[in-house]
């Protein structure tokens, strides 16, 4: 395999989110340069309330050795990535998307004549109500991601619609 394990896992995580967004009839774009902390922009072609073509930004992290405690995934995010998600002063709403993947790349997807199964699942979390941290960029910050926040077609639409409602309030 030509890609480094982390590159391959990261690419798979982003592709996982793209597949869900495609199933939701949403538009996915990637910035030409990854310098502002978002991996993908997801948008809806149409009108929601008084907003035309609402959009959200997501930072995608993939994880092959997940730790679940109670009702949360216990993910540790580097401070520099945390700060690119924390707060509400972004032009577009931002979310962390955590894609839980198999430990071995050969298990990422299985294909049969009538289906393709992509493993495992993605979860989301907003950090808009959190303050940025003044820590060294590589310091790990625990970020509990609710197991209930399963990223689905309906969840993606709700994220776009809920952010629209919040902005109009």
matplotlib code that plots the C-alpha trace (Angstrom):
import matplotlib.pyplot as plt

x = [0.0, 1.4, -0.3, 0.9, -1.6, -2.7, -3.1, -5.2, -7.4, -7.9, -8.8, -11.3, -12.9, -13.4, -14.8, -17.2, -18.6, -18.8, -20.9, -23.4, -23.6, -24.2, -26.9, -28.5, -28.4, -26.0, -23.0, -19.5, -16.5, -12.9, -10.8, -7.8, -5.5, -6.2, -5.1, -8.2, -9.2, -12.1, -11.8, -15.1, -17.9, -21.3, -24.2, -27.8, -29.0, -32.2, -33.8, -34.2, -36.3, -34.8, -31.4, -30.4, -28.0, -27.1, -23.7, -21.7, -18.0, -16.7, -13.4, -13.1, -11.1, -10.9, -10.3, -9.5, -9.1, -12.2, -12.8, -16.4, -17.2, -20.8, -22.7, -19.6, -16.7, -13.6, -11.7, -8.5, -8.2, -5.0, -5.4, -4.8, -7.7, -9.9, -9.4, -10.4, -13.8, -14.4, -16.5, -19.3, -17.5, -17.0, -18.7, -20.2, -21.1, -18.4, -18.6, -16.2, -17.0, -15.5, -15.4, -14.9, -13.1, -11.8, -8.2, -7.2, -7.7, -8.8, -12.0, -13.0, -15.5, -17.0, -18.7, -21.3, -23.3, -26.2, -24.5, -21.5, -21.0, -18.8, -17.6, -18.2, -20.0, -19.5, -20.5, -20.7, -20.2, -20.4, -17.9, -19.6, -20.3, -16.7, -13.9, -10.6, -7.8, -4.4, -2.3, 0.6, -0.7, -0.1, -1.6, -4.4, -7.8, -10.4, -13.6, -16.5, -18.6, -22.1, -22.8, -26.3, -25.0, -24.8, -24.1, -26.9, -28.6, -31.3, -28.6, -26.8, -30.1, -30.8, -27.4, -28.0, -31.5, -30.7, -27.9, -30.1, -32.7, -30.0, -28.8, -32.3, -33.0]
y = [0.0, 3.4, 5.7, 6.0, 4.4, 7.8, 9.3, 6.3, 6.4, 10.1, 9.9, 7.1, 9.2, 12.2, 9.8, 8.3, 11.8, 12.5, 9.3, 10.3, 13.9, 12.5, 10.2, 13.3, 15.1, 17.7, 19.4, 18.7, 20.9, 20.9, 24.0, 24.1, 24.7, 23.2, 26.2, 27.3, 24.1, 22.8, 19.7, 19.9, 22.4, 20.8, 22.8, 22.5, 23.6, 25.5, 27.7, 27.1, 29.7, 33.0, 31.5, 30.5, 27.6, 27.2, 25.7, 24.2, 23.4, 20.2, 19.0, 15.3, 13.0, 9.3, 6.9, 3.2, 2.5, 4.2, 4.5, 4.7, 5.8, 5.8, 7.7, 9.4, 8.7, 10.0, 11.6, 13.7, 16.6, 18.7, 22.2, 23.8, 21.7, 22.4, 26.2, 26.0, 24.6, 26.4, 29.6, 31.0, 33.7, 31.8, 32.8, 29.3, 26.9, 24.4, 20.8, 18.1, 14.8, 11.7, 8.7, 5.4, 3.0, -0.6, -1.0, -2.7, -0.9, -4.1, -4.1, -0.5, -1.8, -5.0, -5.4, -7.9, -7.9, -6.1, -3.9, -2.2, -2.0, 0.9, 0.5, 1.8, 5.0, 8.8, 11.0, 14.8, 17.5, 21.3, 23.3, 26.6, 27.0, 26.4, 29.0, 28.6, 27.3, 28.9, 25.7, 24.5, 23.5, 19.8, 19.5, 17.0, 18.1, 15.5, 16.1, 13.9, 13.2, 11.9, 8.4, 9.6, 12.1, 9.5, 11.2, 10.2, 11.7, 13.2, 14.4, 16.3, 18.0, 18.9, 20.4, 22.7, 23.5, 24.0, 26.4, 28.4, 28.7, 29.8, 32.5, 33.9, 33.9]
z = [0.0, -1.0, 1.5, 5.1, 7.5, 8.9, 5.4, 4.3, 7.4, 7.1, 3.4, 4.2, 7.0, 4.7, 2.0, 4.6, 5.2, 1.5, 1.0, 3.7, 2.3, -1.2, 0.1, 1.6, -1.7, -0.3, -1.9, -0.5, -1.2, -0.1, 0.2, -2.1, 0.9, 4.4, 6.5, 8.4, 10.2, 8.1, 6.0, 4.2, 3.5, 3.2, 1.7, 0.7, -2.7, -1.9, 0.6, 4.4, 6.0, 4.7, 3.9, 0.4, 0.1, 3.8, 4.6, 7.4, 7.8, 9.3, 10.6, 10.1, 12.4, 12.0, 14.9, 14.7, 18.5, 20.0, 23.7, 24.8, 28.4, 29.3, 26.6, 25.0, 22.8, 24.6, 21.8, 22.4, 20.0, 19.6, 21.0, 17.5, 16.1, 19.1, 18.7, 15.0, 16.2, 19.5, 19.6, 17.6, 15.6, 12.4, 9.1, 8.9, 11.7, 12.4, 13.6, 14.6, 12.8, 14.3, 12.0, 13.9, 11.5, 11.6, 12.9, 9.6, 6.3, 4.5, 6.7, 5.7, 3.1, 2.0, -1.3, -2.7, -5.9, -4.2, -1.6, -0.2, 3.5, 4.7, 8.3, 11.0, 11.8, 12.3, 15.1, 15.4, 18.0, 18.0, 20.1, 19.5, 23.2, 24.2, 24.7, 22.9, 25.0, 25.6, 25.4, 23.3, 19.8, 20.2, 23.7, 23.7, 25.0, 25.9, 23.8, 24.7, 21.6, 22.3, 21.0, 20.4, 17.8, 15.0, 11.7, 9.3, 6.3, 8.6, 11.0, 8.3, 7.2, 10.8, 11.3, 8.3, 9.4, 13.1, 12.4, 10.1, 12.9, 15.4, 13.1, 12.6, 16.4]

ax = plt.figure().add_subplot(projection="3d")
ax.plot(x, y, z, "-o")
ax.set_aspect("equal")
plt.show()
